[in-house]
Amino acid sequence: MKTTSTQPDGGPLALLEKLSIGIAAVALLGMVVVEGWQVVARYVLNDSPGWTEPMALLCLGTAMMFGAAAGVRRERHFAFSLLVGIMAAPLQRAIRAACHALVAALGVFLGWHGGVLMIDGIDVAMAGTALPQGAMFAPLCFGGALIVVFALERLVVELRREPVTNPAERG
């Protein structure tokens, strides 16, 4: 059955999207706490801990990648909506499908190379923390994988969508 909706529906990917947003939110909160402690330790206690910078960067990377993945599912990423909107309906579909395919390819690139860097750095100690250096690349690997899943979902939805013939129905 073809659908005309462009918004993602429920199902297991909706749960995965909520989990992704939750992870991004916790990472942002963690970054605020870590940076807050850095300020207190540096300016109040005059004893700046070395672990705060790598932990803040890990939280930032996690929030960025998991938030970006959720944005791909909701189609809140960079796009040329105005340009696509003035094209003929069949061309619009082709451009949107190509965009989803390109986002999926970028997710593969990020996930694959993030995974390689994660595995390569698993035996290297991260400066200032007890974590391995490879942990810094885990968000890149897993976030990239989520981007692929969500972009492919959007591609399938776009390919199943009925073509719009009336310009007033464009969305």
Secondary structure, 3 states (H helix, E strand, C coil): CCCCCCCCCCCHHHHHHHHHHHHHHHHHHHHHHHHHHHHHHHHHCCCCCCCHHHHHHHHHHHHHHHHHHHHHHCCCCCCCHHHHHCCCHHHHHHHHHHHHHHHHHHHHHHHHHHHHHHHHCCCCECCCCCCEHHHHHHHHHHHHHHHHHHHHHHHHHHHHCCCCCCHHHCC
